[in-house]
């Protein structure tokens, strides 16, 4: 039974992706074009060289973080739809710390990333606290907080930390995440995303805390009567989920965008939800599906 379940978890996402490509191929064929040739251009553009592969992984990086954030919360049976707001607030906090530290080099970069992670966790804790204390629907609260975070970001880059006449805030050169190599332009934040996926996979499936987290997600009532601190795990899942998204926003800011401006982080949160669901809430699968989304982008 366990083998069948594991096979199903692997095959369902693969079949879903294949069906999507077949449907796309039919549409391309109806337009009078060659779908094989079209998909050839698609994949050669994404993986045709070391440089193209590096660029694809850079695009996948924020999607991995928001996907992992959604998957972690869902494993505990709660729905964090505020990944985009947590992603944005992590970047906002990170740029604020970076601006105050100036050209602080690697040490300043690490402090900025940590600050963004903490901010994302705090922002993620808000719907969690309101759920366990007031019984409010976490989906509605987390979605509304996305708008709050976006508007606050606008205030930061247009007023609070605005660079002269341009409505944006730039990251100092010494605070940028370095690329891995010239021929492979992915930054080291991409490696951090994949490592985080592996750590979360181990935590969820191979630790006692991860087992309890999954037990709460499967049946919170049964977990409560078995002595599990349900509310504690719900809040923990929200904080951790928010921290993951916040770290993703900080890495995207320091590794790729290098400036906070209009449109930053747009769409990453809900793409992350779709990625997590396609991956069957598996952290390693989430990283792989995020790469496929990056190919399409």
PAGU-5646 format. One line per field, with one value per residue (C-alpha): residue in three letters; residue number from 0; x, y, z; chain. Coordinates in steps of 0.05 Angstrom, whole numbers, plus 5000, padded with zeros to 4 digits. Layout:
% residues N
res	ALA  ...
n	NUM  ...
east	X  ...
north	Y  ...
up	Z  ...
chain	A  ...
***
This chain:
% residues 297
res	UNK  UNK  UNK  UNK  UNK  UNK  UNK  UNK  UNK  UNK  UNK  UNK  UNK  UNK  UNK  UNK  UNK  UNK  UNK  UNK  UNK  UNK  UNK  UNK  UNK  UNK  UNK  UNK  UNK  UNK  UNK  UNK  UNK  UNK  UNK  UNK  UNK  UNK  UNK  UNK  UNK  UNK  UNK  UNK  UNK  UNK  UNK  UNK  UNK  UNK  UNK  UNK  UNK  UNK  UNK  UNK  UNK  UNK  UNK  UNK  UNK  UNK  UNK  UNK  UNK  UNK  UNK  UNK  UNK  UNK  UNK  UNK  UNK  UNK  UNK  UNK  UNK  UNK  UNK  UNK  UNK  UNK  UNK  UNK  UNK  UNK  UNK  UNK  UNK  UNK  UNK  UNK  UNK  UNK  UNK  UNK  UNK  UNK  UNK  UNK  UNK  UNK  UNK  UNK  UNK  UNK  UNK  UNK  UNK  UNK  UNK  UNK  UNK  UNK  UNK  UNK  UNK  UNK  UNK  UNK  UNK  UNK  UNK  UNK  UNK  UNK  UNK  UNK  UNK  UNK  UNK  UNK  UNK  UNK  UNK  UNK  UNK  UNK  UNK  UNK  UNK  UNK  UNK  UNK  UNK  UNK  UNK  UNK  UNK  UNK  UNK  UNK  UNK  UNK  UNK  UNK  UNK  UNK  UNK  UNK  UNK  UNK  UNK  UNK  UNK  UNK  UNK  UNK  UNK  UNK  UNK  UNK  UNK  UNK  UNK  UNK  UNK  UNK  UNK  UNK  UNK  UNK  UNK  UNK  UNK  UNK  UNK  UNK  UNK  UNK  UNK  UNK  UNK  UNK  UNK  UNK  UNK  UNK  UNK  UNK  UNK  UNK  UNK  UNK  UNK  UNK  UNK  UNK  UNK  UNK  UNK  UNK  UNK  UNK  UNK  UNK  UNK  UNK  UNK  UNK  UNK  UNK  UNK  UNK  UNK  UNK  UNK  UNK  UNK  UNK  UNK  UNK  UNK  UNK  UNK  UNK  UNK  UNK  UNK  UNK  UNK  UNK  UNK  UNK  UNK  UNK  UNK  UNK  UNK  UNK  UNK  UNK  UNK  UNK  UNK  UNK  UNK  UNK  UNK  UNK  UNK  UNK  UNK  UNK  UNK  UNK  UNK  UNK  UNK  UNK  UNK  UNK  UNK  UNK  UNK  UNK  UNK  UNK  UNK  UNK  UNK  UNK  UNK  UNK  UNK  UNK  UNK  UNK  UNK  UNK  UNK  UNK  UNK  UNK  UNK  UNK  UNK
n	0  1  2  3  4  5  6  7  8  9  10  11  12  13  14  15  16  17  18  19  20  21  22  23  24  25  26  27  28  29  30  31  32  33  34  35  36  37  38  39  40  41  42  43  44  45  46  47  48  49  50  51  52  53  54  55  56  57  58  59  60  61  62  63  64  65  66  67  68  69  70  71  72  73  74  75  76  77  78  79  80  81  82  83  84  85  86  87  88  89  90  91  92  93  94  95  96  97  98  99  100  101  102  103  104  105  106  107  108  109  110  111  112  113  114  115  116  117  118  119  120  121  122  123  124  125  126  127  128  129  130  131  132  133  134  135  136  137  138  139  140  141  142  143  144  145  146  147  148  149  150  151  152  153  154  155  156  157  158  159  160  161  162  163  164  165  166  167  168  169  170  171  172  173  174  175  176  177  178  179  180  181  182  183  184  185  186  187  188  189  190  191  192  193  194  195  196  197  198  199  200  201  202  203  204  205  206  207  208  209  210  211  212  213  214  215  216  217  218  219  220  221  222  223  224  225  226  227  228  229  230  231  232  233  234  235  236  237  238  239  240  241  242  243  244  245  246  247  248  249  250  251  252  253  254  255  256  257  258  259  260  261  262  263  264  265  266  267  268  269  270  271  272  273  274  275  276  277  278  279  280  281  282  283  284  285  286  287  288  289  290  291  292  293  294  295  296
east	5000  5056  5092  5028  5018  5090  5082  5018  5051  5105  5062  5004  5047  5084  5019  4990  5049  5048  4973  4986  5040  4995  4938  4986  5012  4942  4930  4996  4977  4909  4946  4983  5050  5095  5088  5152  5190  5156  5174  5244  5253  5222  5271  5332  5318  5316  5370  5408  5472  5502  5484  5412  5406  5433  5382  5326  5347  5348  5276  5258  5290  5233  5181  5217  5213  5139  5123  5158  5122  5054  5072  5097  5033  4988  5023  4995  4926  4924  4921  4973  4953  4996  5061  5065  5057  5108  5155  5147  5154  5217  5246  5222  5254  5317  5325  5312  5367  5413  5401  5418  5480  5506  5566  5572  5594  5580  5565  5513  5483  5473  5442  5395  5374  5362  5321  5278  5268  5246  5199  5167  5157  5124  5078  5060  5045  4988  4937  4960  4948  4880  4861  4878  4853  4793  4776  4784  4792  4866  4856  4818  4866  4929  4902  4883  4953  4981  4949  4975  5046  5042  5017  5070  5124  5098  5106  5177  5204  5165  5174  5213  5276  5266  5328  5323  5272  5264  5211  5256  5309  5374  5418  5491  5540  5574  5507  5490  5491  5549  5540  5567  5609  5610  5588  5534  5501  5458  5471  5485  5414  5391  5433  5403  5333  5349  5383  5323  5278  5321  5321  5245  5236  5278  5242  5172  5182  5240  5232  5183  5163  5149  5106  5066  5059  5031  4986  4955  4945  4911  4863  4870  4815  4848  4916  4886  4857  4924  4957  4988  4990  4950  4948  5023  5036  4987  5023  5091  5071  5049  5112  5157  5118  5123  5197  5210  5174  5209  5277  5257  5239  5305  5345  5306  5322  5396  5408  5368  5326  5376  5322  5255  5205  5134  5115  5166  5142  5078  5049  5101  5054  4997  5045  5077  5009  4999  5069  5060  4994  5022  5081  5033  5062  5129  5187  5233  5178  5162  5233  5228  5159  5184  5238  5185  5146  5211  5218  5148  5164
north	5000  5048  5032  5047  5113  5134  5115  5154  5216  5211  5193  5242  5305  5275  5255  5324  5358  5310  5323  5398  5392  5348  5399  5455  5414  5405  5480  5494  5442  5476  5541  5507  5502  5444  5429  5388  5446  5494  5451  5444  5519  5521  5472  5495  5565  5541  5487  5497  5520  5530  5604  5589  5536  5584  5637  5586  5567  5641  5648  5584  5608  5653  5601  5547  5590  5609  5537  5510  5562  5538  5464  5469  5504  5456  5396  5422  5428  5504  5547  5602  5643  5701  5677  5738  5787  5751  5748  5824  5841  5800  5841  5907  5892  5868  5931  5974  5939  5942  6017  6029  5986  6015  5979  5927  5869  5796  5808  5860  5815  5759  5807  5832  5762  5743  5806  5789  5718  5742  5794  5742  5697  5753  5770  5697  5692  5743  5697  5640  5679  5703  5632  5598  5655  5683  5627  5672  5641  5641  5644  5710  5741  5720  5744  5812  5818  5811  5878  5910  5887  5911  5980  5985  5967  6024  6072  6049  6056  6120  6158  6127  6103  6132  6140  6213  6225  6151  6112  6053  6031  5999  5948  5967  5927  5895  5870  5831  5755  5732  5689  5618  5629  5670  5612  5592  5657  5628  5660  5623  5636  5582  5531  5555  5542  5470  5458  5485  5438  5379  5402  5410  5342  5310  5349  5332  5258  5236  5272  5265  5338  5329  5268  5308  5365  5317  5285  5352  5365  5298  5301  5358  5330  5261  5294  5337  5276  5241  5298  5337  5413  5428  5504  5505  5467  5510  5573  5541  5523  5594  5625  5576  5584  5660  5656  5614  5664  5722  5691  5680  5754  5775  5728  5751  5824  5813  5759  5781  5844  5888  5941  5948  5978  5972  5901  5867  5798  5801  5732  5692  5675  5644  5610  5579  5551  5519  5491  5461  5428  5399  5371  5336  5380  5345  5394  5360  5355  5428  5448  5406  5433  5504  5492  5470  5534  5573  5540  5565  5634
up	5000  5018  4952  4913  4950  4935  4862  4858  4888  4835  4775  4786  4778  4719  4684  4699  4665  4606  4595  4598  4545  4501  4507  4489  4431  4404  4407  4372  4319  4309  4296  4238  4273  4292  4368  4369  4340  4389  4450  4423  4424  4493  4524  4484  4508  4580  4581  4515  4550  4618  4616  4597  4650  4702  4681  4687  4757  4777  4753  4791  4856  4883  4860  4900  4963  4956  4936  4998  5041  5016  5021  5092  5116  5078  5111  5177  5148  5143  5081  5077  5016  5041  5012  4966  5023  5065  5006  4995  5069  5074  5016  5046  5113  5079  5037  5099  5137  5076  5069  5141  5139  5074  5041  5096  5052  5066  5140  5123  5070  5120  5170  5116  5097  5169  5180  5119  5144  5213  5182  5138  5199  5238  5180  5173  5247  5242  5207  5252  5316  5291  5272  5339  5383  5346  5297  5236  5167  5152  5076  5079  5130  5092  5025  5054  5085  5015  4997  5060  5046  4974  4995  5049  4998  4954  5012  5025  4953  4937  5002  5059  5023  4953  4910  4888  4833  4816  4856  4875  4925  4901  4937  4947  4904  4964  4988  4925  4925  4882  4820  4819  4756  4692  4648  4698  4720  4776  4844  4908  4932  4883  4919  4985  4956  4938  5005  5041  5001  5023  5097  5097  5065  5120  5175  5151  5136  5181  5248  5305  5300  5226  5241  5292  5242  5190  5242  5258  5184  5172  5231  5281  5326  5332  5343  5399  5436  5428  5467  5410  5420  5358  5364  5376  5311  5272  5295  5282  5211  5197  5225  5188  5124  5129  5145  5083  5039  5073  5060  4987  4980  5010  4965  4903  4921  4934  4881  4820  4824  4863  4873  4905  4857  4829  4812  4857  4878  4837  4823  4861  4919  4880  4832  4894  4916  4847  4848  4918  4898  4834  4873  4922  4979  4973  4984  4935  4884  4895  4875  4811  4792  4805  4753  4703  4717  4706  4638  4619  4645
chain	A  A  A  A  A  A  A  A  A  A  A  A  A  A  A  A  A  A  A  A  A  A  A  A  A  A  A  A  A  A  A  A  A  A  A  A  A  A  A  A  A  A  A  A  A  A  A  A  A  A  A  A  A  A  A  A  A  A  A  A  A  A  A  A  A  A  A  A  A  A  A  A  A  A  A  A  A  A  A  A  A  A  A  A  A  A  A  A  A  A  A  A  A  A  A  A  A  A  A  A  A  A  A  A  A  A  A  A  A  A  A  A  A  A  A  A  A  A  A  A  A  A  A  A  A  A  A  A  A  A  A  A  A  A  A  A  A  A  A  A  A  A  A  A  A  A  A  A  A  A  A  A  A  A  A  A  A  A  A  A  A  A  A  A  A  A  A  A  A  A  A  A  A  A  A  A  A  A  A  A  A  A  A  A  A  A  A  A  A  A  A  A  A  A  A  A  A  A  A  A  A  A  A  A  A  A  A  A  A  A  A  A  A  A  A  A  A  A  A  A  A  A  A  A  A  A  A  A  A  A  A  A  A  A  A  A  A  A  A  A  A  A  A  A  A  A  A  A  A  A  A  A  A  A  A  A  A  A  A  A  A  A  A  A  A  A  A  A  A  A  A  A  A  A  A  A  A  A  A  A  A  A  A  A  A  A  A  A  A  A  A  A  A  A  A  A  A
***
